[in-house]
Amino acid sequence: MAHARSLRLVMIVLAFACGATVANLYYPQPLLDEISSAFSVSRGSAALVVTLTQLGYAAGLALLMPLGDLLENRKLSSRTLVFTALALVVAGLSPVFGVFLAASVLIGLTSVVAQILIPFAAHLAPEDQRGRFVGTVMTGLLLGILLARTVSSFVAAAWGWRTIYLVSAALMLLVAVAVRRLLPSRAPTHTAGYPQLMRSILTLVREEPALRRRAACQALLFGAFSAFWTSIAFELTREHGLSQTGIGIFALVGAAGAAAAPIAGRLGDRGYGSLGSGVALALATVALVLADLGAHSLVVLAAAGVLLDLSVQGHQVFSQREIYGLRADARARINTVFMTTIFVGGALASAIGGGLYDAAGWSGTTLFAAALPLAGLGIWAASRRGARAAVPAG
């Protein structure tokens, strides 16, 4: 019983650590209008903050996350979090936009700790409870993603936009101490060196078509998600006159996306993963067309945000269920390929979406975003046709 209580405490710490760390990627999204004014740059330039943070995260996924298979996880995580805190302080105190952008890259790079801790949870949990405990940690991660925009909006409304960076820096130090003191030591058994590990990632990409397909579709979906949430703060301020607090309240609709993870998990277990993926891609396309046609209505925009978040989170669970079944001995490296591809897609779409908002307004952003899951739906349909063709007749 004592061991069970201890394990639950560890999983709660992991869930909080994942949520608090990944939130760093999303704090800037509702603050772009204020960042634009503070540094006297265009809205399209301000959107580079989101782009560079996500590109930094993608670089961390590609270069740092594989270290979880080589180095003791507790030390790796706690030490990396100290660097996250330093980068956040630099961002919060940046005197010029260039320094702020450089700090944003480092914030993204070091926030990859969230993805190191999820396999850690799978390792610590008993086999018969692994799904439940990993689900707990994933819920923390999703809530961090979905509530970050609201938290940063409220903090900015009360104390200014820079404050969230300083508050998060203190939180990262707290999480680093908690990880160091409360989590057990875990030294990986993998003996190959870093170069061999990185080469094996390229081999996985070459040999696993399902991994390539799932990564591409999720990258397109996450790109749509990033373009929508990067630009909507501008739209809510310009067309609907919302204050920073109002934007924060609007962003709460994103929390509905957390509900998709357990539902998608159960549907995937029952064999509906492929069909569910197609539905998610179609729903995301509909959501973004709805956001374009209903731009005059806050209710319609909120409904579009809910549908989009449900689609993105549901498709990710379906995807992870499939790819983690490909090679049990390479799940961390499979996750490296999957997550790196996703965040490169998100970063590029954020940059394009912000530029389109400057050039063509909200319609430019939403129609571009709608085209992304539509392309993913095409990839999904082609894979379904290929799967049916591969099944021999009666």
N, C-alpha and C positions, 0 to 999 in steps of 0.2 A: 504493500500500500504506500509506504514511504517513497519507494522507487517510482511508483506511478505518479505521485504528487510532484516529485522532483522532475520527472520527464515532462509533465504538463507545464511546469514553470519554465523549463528550458524552451519548450515550443512557444510559449507566450512571449518570451524574450526574443526568440527568433522572428516571430510574427511582427512584433513591434519594431525590431531592428530593420527588417526588410521594408516595412511600410514607411518608416521615418527616413530611410536612406533613399529609396526610389522616389520619394516625394520631391527631392531636390531637383529632379528633371522637369517637374511640372509647376513649381512655384512661379516661374516667370510668365507663364501663358496669360493670365489675366492682368498682368502688370505692364504689358508692352506699351500701352498708351502713355503711362507715367514715365517709363524708361525712355521712350521717344522724346518726351518733353524735357526730361532731366538732362539728357545728353545732346539735345538739339539735333536729332537725326530723324530721318523719315520713318514711317511705320514699317515699310519694307525692310529698312536697315535694322530696326528694333527686333523684327522677327528673326534676325540672324542669331539672337541670343538662344532661342529655342533650337534652331538648327545646329549651332555649334555645341550646345550642351548634349544634344542627342548624338552628334558625331563623336564627341568625346566618350560618351557611354558605349557607342559601338566599338570604338578603339579599345576601351577597357574590356569589353566582352571578348574581343578577338585576341588581345595580348595578355590581359591579367587573369581572366577567368580560368584559363587552363592551369594556372598555378595552383588552383584548388586540388588538382590531381598530383601535385608535387610537394607542396609545402604544408606545414601544420596549419590547419584551417583557422583556429582561434587567433593565433598570432597574426596571420596574414590579414584577417578581417579587422582586428582591433587597430593594427598599425596603419592600414589603409584609411580607416575612418579618421585618424588624426590628420592625415593629409587632406581629406574632404573638408574637415573643419577649417583648416588653414585657407583652403581655396575659397570657402564661403566668406570668411572674414575679408579677404582681399576683394571679393565681389561687392560686399556690403560697403566697403570704404573706397571703392574705385573712384579716382578723380576724373578719369577720362574714359570714353567708350571703348577704346582699344584694350585697356587694362581689364575692363569689365568682361569683354569678349574672351580674352585669354583665360581669365579666372573661370568663366563658364565652361570652357573646354575641360579644365582640370576638375571642376565639379562633376561633370559627366563621367570623365575617365575613372575617378575614384569611387563614384557611387555604385559601381559594379559589384560592390560587396553584397548587395541585395541578392544577386544571382549566385554568389558563392555560398550563401547561407541556405538556399533552398535544397541543394543536394546534401548539405550537412544535415538538414532535418530528416531527409530520407535515410541517411546512414544511421542516425541515432534511434529512429523509431523501430519498434518490433515489427517483424514482417507482416503479422496479421492486423496491425493497426497503422501501417505505413500510409495508406491513402487518407485516413482521417487526420493524422498529424501533419502530413504535407499539405492537406487541404486547409488546415488551420493557418499554417505559415503563408500559403498563397492568398488566403483571405486578408491577412495583414498587408501583404504586398498590394493587392488590388485596392484596398481602402486607402493606402498611402497614395496610389496613383489618382484615385477618384476624388479624394477630399483635399488634395494639395491645393488645387485652384481656389477652393473656398477659403481655406485657412490663410493663404497668402493675400487674398482680397481683403479679408477682415483685418488682418494685421496691418496691411498697407493703409486701410481706411483709418485705423486708430493711430498709427505711429509713423506712417510713411513707408514707401515701397522698399527701402534699404533694410528695414528692420527684420524682415523675414529671413534674410541671409545671416544676420548676426544671431538671431534666435536659433536657426537651424545649426549654426556652427556650435553653439553650446550644447544642443541636443546630440550632435554627432559625438562630442566628447563624452557625454553621458552614456550613449550607446556603446562606445568603445570600451568604457570601464565595465559596463554590464556584460558585454561579450567576453571580456577577459576574465572576469571573476566568476560568472555564473555558468558558462558553457564548459563542457568537458573538452579535454584535448583530443584532437583527431589528426593523427599523422597518416597520410595516404600510403598505401602499399605499392603504388606505381613506382617503378624503378627507372624507367626510361628518362632521359634528359629532356630539357625543354625543346631543343631543335627537333628531336624525334616526335615529341608530342604534337608540335605544330604541323609537321609533315603528315601525321596521321589524320589531322583534321581535313587536309586537302584530299586525302584518300577517301574519307567519308563522303565528301561532296561529290566526288567522281563516281562512287559506287552505289549511292543510295538515291534513286530518282524520287522516292516518296519524300525524302528530306528536302530536296530541291523544290519540289512542287509545294509542299507545305510552307516552306520559308518564303517563297515568292508570293503566295496568296496572302499570308499574314502580313508581309511587308506592304503589300498594296492596301490592305485594310487599315493597317496602322498609319500609313501615309495619309489616308483619307481622314482618320481620327485626328492626326496632328494638324493637318491643314484646317480642319473645322475649328478645333479648339484654339489654335494660334490666332486665327482671324476674327473669331466671334467677339472677343473683347472689344475690338475696334468697332464692330457693327453695333454692339449693345450700347457703347458710349455715344457713337455718332448719330445713329438713327433712332435709338430708343431712350437716349438721355439718362442711362443708368449710371449711378455713382459706383465707386469701387465696392461699397457694401452690397449694392444691388447686383453687381456682377458676381460677387461671392455667393449670394443666395441663388442666383441662376445656376452657378456651377455645381450646386448640390444635386442637380438632376443626374449628374454623372455617377453618383453613388449607386444608382439603380443597376449599373453594370456589374456590381459585385454579385448580384443575384444570379447572374448567368453562369458563373463558374460551377457551383454544385449541380445545377440542372443539366448543364452540358456534360458534366462528368457522368451522371446517371444515364443520360441518353447514349453517350458513347459506350458505356458498359453494356447496354442492351443492343448494340449493333447499329445504331443510327448515326454514327460519326460522319460518314460520307454525305448522307442526305442532309444532316444538320449543318454541315459546312456550306453546302450550296444554298440552303435557306439563309444562313447568316450573311453570305456575300450578297444575296439578292436584297435582303432587308437593309443592309448598309447603303446600297444603291438607292433604294426607295427613300431612305431617311435623308439623304443628301439632296435629292430632287425636291423632297418636301421642304427642306431648309431653304432652298432657292425660291420655290413658289410661295412659301409662307413667311417670307422674311419680314413682313409688316407685323406679324403676330408673335409676341413673346411665348404664348402657349404652344404655337406650332414649332417654333425654334426649340423649345424645351422638349417637346415630344420627339423631334428629330434627334436631339442630343441623347435622349434615353435609348431610342432605337439603335443609334450608331454605337453607343457604348455596350449595349447588350450584344450586338453583333460581333464586335471586336473581341470582347472577353469570351464569348461562347466559342467562336472559331478558334481562339488560341487554345482553349482546353481540348477541343476536338483534335487539334493539330498535335499538341504535346502527348496526348494519349497514344496517337499513332506512331510518332517518331521515337518515343521512349521504348517502344516495343521492337524497334529495329535491331539494336545491339545493346544488350544489357551491360556490357563491359565498357561502353563508350558513351554513356548518357551525358556526362559533363561536356564532352567534345561535341556531341550532337546539339546540346543546348547552346554551345558557343556559335555554331553555324546558324542555328535557328534565330537566336536573339540578335546576333550581329546583323544579319540580313534585315530583320525587322527594323532595327533602329537606324540603319542607313536609309531605308525607305522612308521612315518617319522624318528624318532630318532633311532629306531632299524635298519631300512634299511640304514641309514647313516653310522652307525657303521659297519654293515656287508659289505656294499659297499666299504668303505675305506679299510677294511681288505682284501677284495677280490682283490682290485686294487694292494695292496702290493704282494699278493700271486699269482694272475693269470692275472694281467694286466687289460686293458680296457675291453677285452672280458668277463672276469670274472664278472666285475661290470655290464655291460650292459645285459648279459644273465640272471643274477640274477634279475635285475630290470625288464626285460621283463616278467619274470615268475610271477611277482606280479599282474599286471593288467590282465594277462591271468587267474590267479586264481579268480580275481574279475569277469571276464567274465563268469566263471563257476557258481559263486554264482548268477549272474544276470540271466543266462539261467535257472537255477533251479527255481528261483522265478517266471520267466515267465511261465514255465511249470506248477508250482503250481497254479498260477493265472488262467490259462486256465482250469485246472482240476476242479477248484472251481466253474466255471461258469456252471450252469445247462444246459443241452442240450435243444435246441429249445423248 
